[in-house]
Each structure stands twice: as C-alpha cells, then as structure tokens.
Amino acid sequence: MSTQTQLSARFADTFPELAVPWRSEEAPDPRLVVLNDALATELGLDPEWLRTPDGVAFLLGRDVPEDARPVAQGYAGHQFGQFVPRLGDGRALLLGEVTDHDGRVRDIHLKGSGPTPFSRGGDGRAVLGPMLREYLVSEAVHALGVPTTRSLAVITTGRKVQRTRVESGALLVRVAASHLRVGSFQYARLIDGSRGGDGEELDVTRRLADAAIDRHHPQARGAEQPYLALFESVMDAQASLVAQWMRLGFIHGVMNTDNTTISGETIDYGPCAFMDAFNPDTVYSSIDAQGRYAYRNQPAIIGWNLARFAETLLPLIDDNVEQAAATLQPVMNSFSDRYRAAWLRETSRSLGLPTTDISPDQEKLIDDLIGLLTEHQPDLTRFNRLLAETASVDQVDDAPVLRMFTAPGDITAWLKRWLAMSPDREAMKRVNPIYVPRNHLVEEALKAAEDGEMAPFLRLLDAVTSPFERHGRFSKLEYPAPEDFGRYVTYCGT
C-alpha cells in the first residue's frame, strides 16, 4: 500500500444507517485500461503507483488502507416517476474520501464492483463499453466547465458478463464532491419515519442535512432558517446545472431523484448523449419510451425532483408540517423564474452577450433564436461555434452559419439584430466547443475498444477534453453523424 494513499471513512462513520460495510468482488484478471493521470495527481495519488499491481488492487477496492471502510450506500428514488423505497448501490461501493490538493473532500467510488445487499437480484457487475462511455463523457463535460463527477480509471476484471450478449466485465473508478442525492434524503426520511418516540424521529434526516450544508452549501449555516437556505442553494445549483446542459445540447437520459445530487454535479452517465440536430423532443434512451427525460423536459423534471427534495425537508423547516409547506411553497414556486434566469445567462454566454441586466430586447432575441433552431434543426454545436465566425453586419450574407439553414432568410434578420448588440466573439470561442462526444464517434470508439483497439477512444478523449481549440488532426470530429448512421439509441448498461 502506498504511504501516500489516505482514505477516510467519513460517510461510513457518520451515517451507519445509510451504509452497509462491504467488499468489492475479486477480479480474476484485472487490467488497467485507462487512467486519468491529471486527476490522480490532483487527488494526491501517484499515477505511476496506480499502474502497479498494488495500485490496481487499490483501484479495485481489494487493497485499501486500514482506516478505510468501503460501504454500499443506501438511498431511495423516484425512477421514471415511480417511487422505489430501497435502491442503493447495487453494483457500486464508496471506498472512502480523500482531500485533494485544494483542500476539497472528494469521494472515491467504484461502479461495477460486484453484488451488494442492494443488488435486487442483479449481478452487480458492469461491462467495458458503458464504463468507457462514462469516462469519456464525464471528462468531456468537465472540460466544458460543467459541474460533474469525474472518472479516474477503467479496469477490466477478466470476467465475462452476460447482457444482451457476452461482454468483457469492467469497473469504473469515479470521483465526486459527494454521492449525496435527493434519494439519500428520501431514504433517510423513511428510516426516521419508521422510528418511534419523540426527539429521534428526524435524527438521520437532520444529520444528513447538516452534512450537506457543511460539505456543499456552508453559506446556509448562518441563515435564519438553515434548512430552507439549504433547499434554496440546492435549487440554484441544479437550475444552473440543467441550464448548462441545455446550452450545450446535453441530454442526461435518466433524471431520477437518485441521480439528482445535492452538490449540483452531473452524475450517472448511462443513456446520455449530446444532441446533434436541434430538436427539443429528442430522446436517446432505450428505456424512456414516453420521453419523460427528453431534452425539452429536463428543466421541468429537475423542478419535479426538487419538489421531492422539499418534501423530505418539511419537518426540519417547522414542527407544523402545514406551516413548513407554507414556508417552502413560495421558494418552490420561484423555481421557474430561477431556472429561466440561469438559462438566459447561459444562452447569453453562448451568444457573447451580457449575462447580467439582460434587457427585454436581448431576452426576445434569445427566444426568437430558439424558435428558429426548433424550426430548422441545425446542428447545435456547430451553429454555436460558427456564430462566433460571423464577422460583421456587412458580411452577414456570406456568414458560414447561413449554410446550416434551408431558408437562410429566416436567420439573416436575426443575425443582424444579434450583431447590432456587439457580441464578444472571442468570449464565445471560450465557451462554445468545437468538439463534443459525437454519438457516432463514441460508438465507433467503444466498439474498437471492445475489440482491443484503444486508439480511437484515446483520440476522441484527447479532442473532447480540449474542446475549444481547433486541431487539424481532429477535423473530422467537428461534424455530426452522416445520414446513414440512422436513429441513435443509448442503453443504461446494466
């Protein structure tokens, strides 16, 4: 064991009600497929040591420091609107927490580490393709400046795992600000609700809320009503997060309450994808037949999830639940305005326009643009980037972005209105990516990796983690899928 490797058991020690001590499944023939050297260094881990057999054993959760206590975390959740009271880490383990070079506490978490008491009949394993997908997309999202869990490593286990076909077993090592979720609070309330007697019935929920304040939203501690302030802080963090997804055309695909973090980080890259043609009804997930988590629905769904979070906090707000609801309701009712403000700020960033004191004319310009994008459905990533290359009002008729519209006249008038606002096109280039994980390229890279060829994956990873600077060797990565790629469908990988 590396003397540099320190893991605390903070969550395990603080919340025994929400944690089951557990050990990862042994891997018969582990092989490190990809390691995030920069992230390892940031966490105070030695990348070279992590590549050794001892380091791989640590990443697998088989050889952890003596003071570590890996646990499977318990949580509940609304899955596609249906409440499931006991979900938990069915194929995951929290190894423990580390303190990074900036003094932040970070979770080290495994995904695909074998069955746990929460597995509900599943095998607890993961396979290579979905784990590499999460690594690729989460690191791309991080490079785009969006709050997210990170990926430290992917390791193949040497097992063969049966899904729709036999695939190579694999494990992802994930890093997060924490794994506290709305579902964690739902589970805590169920535990508290099952207890009798006065004084203890809110113990787990209160301790969980206090931990969330201390770790993620410390400004709430000094508020007159700290638990109300916690709710507002989480609401603002999630409104900002989803506004960033919407600006970039990112579709999460499975926005259940157990995938809504208290920290405001993106978590769980299962059936996720970046949208090519701008169509608000886009759904990529094979398990979302009704389009509950379609692109256009993401703001409403996060509002719904936050309402479920609010329900768990009611007894902490006031002993009288009716009074607590009356206190929380105006805050909950403000969500649509808070989200709208976050979305206007994000879209203004894309357009190189002021992000504060947004004028009615600027707001109208943004709303009109969404109408044009919805009607003509250009590729969103290229549209945002090419917009920055529209030089002046005098050159609008020759602007490259016009070629993305079947009826250029519809966008020309809009472009002149936009340019009249003196957009900062250099600032636009810093926030509008050239490269995102294009769906056809992701699938191409994952298939090659499954066949033992990692070069396409590493090349795509290199591009999407440097998304704002154009590189000649990545020129083919700028474009959406060819027409013969067909309709794209993603799977959760379980």
C-alpha positions in Angstrom: 0.0 0.0 0.0 1.3 3.4 -1.0 2.0 5.6 2.0 0.6 8.5 0.0 -2.9 6.9 -0.1 -5.2 8.1 2.6 -8.8 7.3 2.7 -11.2 8.5 5.4 -14.4 6.7 6.3 -16.3 9.9 7.0 -19.6 8.8 5.4 -19.4 5.3 6.8 -18.8 6.5 10.3 -21.3 9.4 10.2 -24.2 7.5 8.6 -24.2 3.8 9.6 -28.0 3.9 8.8 -27.2 4.7 5.2 -24.2 2.5 4.7 -23.5 -1.3 4.6 -19.9 -2.3 5.1 -19.0 -4.3 2.0 -16.1 -5.5 -0.1 -15.7 -5.5 -3.8 -15.7 -8.7 -5.8 -12.4 -10.2 -6.6 -11.3 -9.7 -10.3 -9.7 -12.8 -11.8 -7.5 -11.0 -14.3 -7.6 -7.2 -13.8 -6.1 -4.9 -16.4 -5.9 -1.2 -16.3 -7.5 0.2 -19.5 -7.3 3.9 -19.0 -6.0 6.1 -16.1 -6.6 9.8 -15.6 -3.1 10.9 -14.6 -4.1 14.6 -14.0 -7.0 13.7 -11.8 -4.9 11.2 -9.8 -2.3 13.9 -9.2 -5.0 16.4 -8.1 -6.2 13.8 -5.6 -2.7 13.3 -4.2 -2.4 9.8 -5.7 0.7 8.8 -7.6 -0.2 7.8 -11.2 2.8 5.6 -11.6 2.0 3.7 -8.4 -1.6 3.3 -9.6 -0.3 1.4 -12.6 1.4 -1.2 -10.5 -0.3 -4.4 -9.3 -0.7 -2.8 -5.8 -2.2 0.4 -7.3 -4.6 -1.6 -9.4 -5.6 -3.6 -6.3 -6.3 -0.3 -4.6 -8.5 1.0 -7.5 -10.4 -2.3 -7.4 -11.1 -1.8 -3.7 -9.3 -5.0 -2.8 -6.3 -3.4 -1.0 -7.3 -0.3 0.8 -5.7 1.5 3.8 -6.5 0.0 7.2 -8.5 3.1 8.2 -10.8 2.9 5.2 -14.1 1.2 5.4 -15.8 0.7 2.0 -19.6 0.7 2.1 -22.5 0.3 -0.2 -24.7 3.4 0.2 -28.4 3.2 0.7 -30.8 5.6 -1.0 -34.3 5.6 -2.4 -35.6 7.2 -5.5 -38.3 8.0 -8.0 -37.4 6.1 -11.1 -39.4 7.4 -14.1 -41.8 8.9 -11.6 -42.4 5.7 -9.6 -41.1 5.7 -6.0 -38.8 2.8 -5.1 -38.1 2.9 -1.3 -34.9 0.9 -1.4 -32.4 1.3 -4.2 -28.9 1.9 -3.0 -25.5 0.9 -4.5 -26.5 -2.3 -6.3 -23.2 -2.5 -8.2 -21.1 0.2 -6.5 -19.0 0.9 -3.4 -17.8 4.1 -1.7 -14.2 3.3 -0.9 -13.8 6.5 1.1 -12.9 10.1 0.9 -9.7 11.9 0.1 -8.7 15.5 0.5 -7.4 16.9 -2.8 -4.6 19.5 -3.3 -7.2 22.3 -3.0 -8.4 21.1 0.4 -11.7 19.7 -1.0 -13.1 16.4 0.2 -13.8 14.0 -2.7 -15.4 10.6 -2.8 -13.6 7.6 -4.4 -16.3 5.4 -5.6 -16.5 2.2 -7.6 -19.1 1.3 -10.3 -19.3 -2.4 -11.4 -17.6 -3.8 -8.3 -19.9 -6.8 -7.8 -23.1 -7.6 -6.0 -24.1 -5.9 -2.7 -27.1 -6.1 -0.4 -28.8 -3.5 -2.6 -28.4 -5.5 -5.9 -32.0 -6.6 -6.0 -31.1 -9.8 -7.9 -28.6 -8.2 -10.2 -25.1 -9.4 -10.7 -23.6 -6.1 -9.6 -21.2 -6.0 -12.5 -20.5 -3.6 -15.3 -19.1 -4.1 -18.8 -16.4 -2.3 -20.7 -18.4 -0.2 -23.2 -20.6 1.7 -20.7 -17.8 2.3 -18.3 -15.6 3.8 -21.1 -18.7 5.9 -22.1 -19.0 7.3 -18.6 -15.2 8.0 -18.5 -15.3 9.8 -21.9 -18.5 11.8 -21.5 -17.9 12.8 -17.9 -14.4 14.1 -18.7 -15.8 15.9 -21.7 -18.5 17.5 -19.6 -15.8 18.6 -17.1 -13.7 20.1 -19.8 -16.7 22.1 -20.9 -16.8 23.6 -17.4 -20.0 21.9 -16.3 -20.1 20.5 -12.7 -19.8 16.8 -12.8 -18.4 13.6 -11.2 -15.1 12.7 -12.7 -13.6 9.5 -13.9 -10.2 8.3 -12.5 -9.9 4.8 -14.2 -11.4 2.0 -16.0 -10.3 -1.5 -15.3 -11.3 -4.8 -17.0 -11.9 -7.6 -14.5 -11.2 -10.6 -16.6 -14.8 -11.8 -16.2 -17.3 -12.4 -19.0 -20.6 -10.7 -18.2 -23.9 -11.6 -19.8 -26.0 -8.8 -21.1 -27.8 -8.9 -24.4 -24.6 -10.6 -25.4 -21.5 -11.8 -23.6 -19.2 -8.8 -22.9 -16.0 -8.0 -21.0 -16.5 -7.2 -17.4 -15.1 -3.8 -16.2 -15.1 -1.4 -13.4 -15.1 2.4 -13.3 -13.4 4.4 -10.5 -15.5 7.6 -10.1 -14.7 10.7 -8.1 -17.3 13.1 -6.8 -17.8 16.0 -4.5 -20.1 13.5 -2.7 -22.7 11.0 -3.5 -25.4 12.7 -1.5 -28.6 12.7 -3.6 -32.2 13.6 -3.3 -32.7 9.9 -3.0 -30.4 9.9 0.1 -32.8 12.2 1.8 -35.8 10.2 0.7 -34.2 7.1 2.3 -33.3 9.0 5.5 -36.9 10.2 5.9 -38.1 6.6 5.5 -35.7 5.5 8.3 -36.8 8.3 10.5 -40.4 7.7 9.8 -40.1 4.1 11.0 -38.8 5.1 14.4 -41.0 5.7 17.4 -40.7 8.2 20.2 -40.0 11.9 20.4 -36.7 13.6 19.7 -35.2 10.9 17.4 -37.7 10.8 14.6 -35.7 13.3 12.5 -32.3 12.2 13.5 -30.9 10.8 10.3 -32.5 13.5 8.1 -31.3 16.3 10.2 -27.7 14.9 10.4 -27.8 14.4 6.6 -29.0 17.9 6.0 -26.3 19.2 8.4 -23.6 17.2 6.5 -24.9 18.6 3.2 -24.6 22.1 4.5 -21.1 21.6 5.9 -19.8 19.9 2.8 -21.6 21.7 -0.1 -23.5 24.7 1.0 -21.8 26.2 4.0 -23.4 29.6 3.4 -26.7 28.1 4.6 -25.3 27.6 8.1 -25.6 31.2 9.1 -29.1 31.7 7.7 -32.1 32.4 9.9 -33.6 29.1 8.6 -30.6 27.0 7.5 -32.6 24.1 6.1 -34.7 26.4 4.0 -31.4 28.0 2.8 -30.1 24.6 2.0 -33.1 23.9 -0.2 -32.6 27.3 -2.0 -28.9 26.6 -2.5 -29.5 23.2 -4.0 -32.3 24.6 -6.2 -30.0 27.3 -7.6 -27.2 24.7 -8.1 -29.5 22.4 -10.0 -31.1 25.2 -12.1 -27.6 26.3 -13.1 -26.5 22.8 -13.9 -29.5 22.0 -16.2 -29.2 25.4 -17.9 -25.7 24.4 -18.8 -26.9 21.1 -20.2 -29.5 22.8 -22.3 -27.0 25.3 -23.7 -24.7 22.5 -24.8 -27.4 20.2 -26.0 -26.6 17.5 -23.4 -29.4 15.0 -22.7 -28.9 13.2 -19.4 -31.4 10.5 -20.2 -32.2 9.2 -16.7 -33.0 12.1 -14.4 -34.4 10.0 -11.5 -34.2 11.5 -8.0 -31.4 9.2 -7.1 -29.4 10.8 -9.9 -30.0 14.4 -8.6 -27.1 15.4 -6.5 -27.1 17.8 -3.5 -23.8 19.2 -4.7 -25.1 20.2 -8.1 -22.8 17.8 -10.0 -23.9 15.8 -13.0 -24.0 12.1 -12.0 -24.6 8.8 -13.8 -23.7 8.7 -17.5 -25.9 5.9 -18.6 -28.1 6.6 -21.6 -26.7 10.1 -22.1 -25.8 11.8 -25.3 -25.2 15.2 -26.9 -27.8 16.3 -29.4 -26.8 16.9 -33.0 -29.8 18.4 -34.8 -31.7 20.8 -32.6 -34.9 19.0 -31.8 -36.4 19.7 -28.4 -38.2 16.3 -28.5 -35.0 14.3 -28.8 -34.8 11.2 -26.7 -31.9 8.8 -27.0 -32.5 6.4 -24.1 -33.9 3.0 -25.0 -35.8 2.9 -21.6 -37.5 6.2 -22.0 -40.3 5.2 -24.3 -42.6 8.1 -23.2 -40.0 10.8 -23.5 -40.1 11.8 -19.8 -36.5 12.8 -20.0 -36.5 14.3 -23.4 -34.3 17.4 -24.0 -37.2 19.8 -23.7 -38.4 18.2 -20.4 -35.2 18.5 -18.4 -36.0 21.8 -16.7 -39.4 20.7 -15.7 -38.1 17.3 -14.4 -35.4 18.9 -12.2 -38.1 21.1 -10.8 -40.2 18.0 -10.0 -37.2 16.3 -8.4 -36.6 19.4 -6.3 -40.1 19.2 -5.1 -39.4 15.7 -3.9 -36.4 17.1 -2.0 -38.5 19.8 -0.5 -40.9 17.1 0.9 -38.1 15.5 2.8 -37.1 18.8 4.5 -40.6 19.8 5.7 -40.2 18.5 9.3 -36.9 20.3 9.5 -38.4 23.6 8.4 -41.2 23.6 11.0 -42.7 21.2 13.5 -46.0 22.0 12.0 -45.9 20.4 8.5 -48.6 22.7 7.2 -46.7 25.7 8.3 -43.5 24.2 6.8 -45.2 23.7 3.5 -46.4 27.3 3.5 -42.9 28.4 4.1 -41.4 26.3 1.4 -44.0 26.8 -1.3 -43.1 30.3 -2.3 -39.5 29.2 -2.7 -40.6 26.2 -4.8 -42.8 28.4 -6.8 -39.8 30.6 -7.7 -38.0 27.7 -9.4 -39.3 28.5 -12.9 -38.1 32.1 -12.6 -34.7 31.0 -11.2 -34.3 28.5 -14.0 -35.3 31.0 -16.6 -32.7 33.4 -15.3 -30.0 30.7 -15.3 -30.9 29.7 -18.8 -30.8 33.3 -20.1 -27.4 33.7 -18.5 -26.1 30.5 -20.2 -27.6 31.3 -23.6 -26.2 34.8 -23.4 -22.8 33.4 -22.7 -23.1 31.3 -25.9 -24.1 34.5 -27.8 -21.3 36.6 -26.4 -23.8 39.0 -24.8 -24.1 40.4 -21.3 -25.1 37.9 -18.6 -26.3 40.4 -16.1 -29.0 43.1 -16.5 -30.4 41.2 -19.6 -32.6 43.6 -21.5 -36.0 42.8 -22.9 -34.6 43.1 -26.4 -31.9 40.5 -25.6 -34.4 38.2 -24.0 -36.6 38.5 -27.1 -33.6 37.8 -29.3 -32.9 34.6 -27.4 -36.5 33.4 -27.5 -36.6 34.1 -31.3 -33.4 32.1 -31.7 -34.9 29.0 -30.0 -37.8 29.3 -32.3 -35.6 29.4 -35.4 -33.4 26.5 -34.2 -36.5 24.4 -33.5 -37.9 25.1 -36.9 -34.7 24.5 -38.9 -33.0 22.0 -36.6 -29.3 22.8 -37.4 -26.5 21.0 -35.6 -26.4 22.9 -32.3 -22.7 22.6 -31.6 -21.6 23.8 -35.0 -24.2 26.5 -35.0 -22.9 28.0 -31.7 -19.3 27.8 -32.9 -19.9 29.2 -36.4 -21.8 32.1 -35.0 -18.6 33.4 -33.5 -17.1 33.4 -37.0 -19.8 35.8 -38.4 -17.6 38.9 -38.7 -19.9 41.9 -39.2 -23.3 43.1 -40.3 -21.8 43.9 -43.7 -20.8 40.2 -44.2 -24.0 38.5 -42.9 -24.9 37.3 -46.4 -21.7 35.4 -46.5 -21.7 34.0 -43.0 -20.8 30.3 -42.8 -23.7 29.7 -40.3 -26.3 30.5 -43.1 -25.4 27.3 -44.8 -26.9 25.4 -41.9 -30.4 26.7 -42.7 -32.6 25.6 -45.6 -34.2 29.0 -45.7 -31.3 31.4 -44.9 -33.5 34.5 -45.0 -35.1 33.4 -41.7 -31.8 33.6 -39.8 -30.4 36.6 -41.6 -32.6 39.2 -40.0 -31.9 37.6 -36.6 -28.1 37.7 -37.2 -28.3 41.5 -37.9 -30.2 42.0 -34.7 -27.6 40.0 -32.8 -24.6 41.7 -34.3 -26.2 45.1 -33.5 -25.7 44.1 -29.8 -21.9 44.0 -30.3 -21.3 40.4 -29.2 -17.9 39.4 -27.8 -16.9 36.7 -30.3 -13.7 35.9 -28.6 -15.6 35.2 -25.4 -17.9 33.0 -27.5 -15.0 30.8 -28.6 -14.1 30.2 -25.0 -17.5 28.7 -24.1 -18.8 27.2 -27.4 -16.9 23.9 -28.1 -15.6 22.7 -31.4 -15.6 19.1 -30.2 -18.2 17.2 -28.2 -18.6 13.4 -27.9 -20.4 12.9 -31.2 -22.7 9.9 -30.9 -21.4 8.1 -34.0 -17.8 8.6 -32.9 -18.5 7.4 -29.4 -20.0 4.2 -30.7 -17.1 3.7 -33.1 -14.6 4.2 -30.3 -16.3 1.9 -27.9 -16.6 -0.9 -30.5 -12.9 -0.6 -31.3 -12.1 -0.7 -27.5 -14.2 -3.8 -27.1 -12.1 -5.4 -29.9 -8.9 -4.4 -28.1 -8.0 -1.3 -30.0 -7.9 1.8 -27.8 -6.5 4.3 -30.3 -9.9 5.7 -31.5 -11.1 6.1 -27.9 -7.9 7.9 -26.8 -8.0 10.1 -29.9 -11.7 11.1 -29.2 -10.9 11.6 -25.5 -8.0 13.9 -26.4 -10.3 16.0 -28.6 -13.2 16.4 -26.2 -11.0 17.2 -23.2 -9.5 20.2 -25.2 -12.9 21.2 -26.8 -12.3 24.9 -27.5 -9.1 24.8 -29.6 -9.2 23.6 -33.2 -6.6 21.0 -34.1 -6.1 19.8 -37.7 -5.8 16.2 -36.7 -9.3 16.3 -35.3 -11.0 17.9 -38.3 -13.4 15.0 -38.9 -14.6 15.2 -35.3 -16.3 18.6 -35.8 -19.3 17.2 -37.7 -22.4 15.3 -36.8 -23.2 11.8 -37.8 -23.6 11.0 -41.5 -27.2 10.4 -42.7 -26.7 6.7 -42.9 -25.9 6.5 -39.2 -29.6 6.3 -38.5 -31.5 6.9 -35.3 -29.3 6.8 -32.3 -30.3 4.8 -29.2 -28.4 4.6 -25.9 -28.6 2.0 -23.2 -28.1 2.2 -19.4 -25.5 -0.7 -19.5 -27.0 -2.6 -16.6 
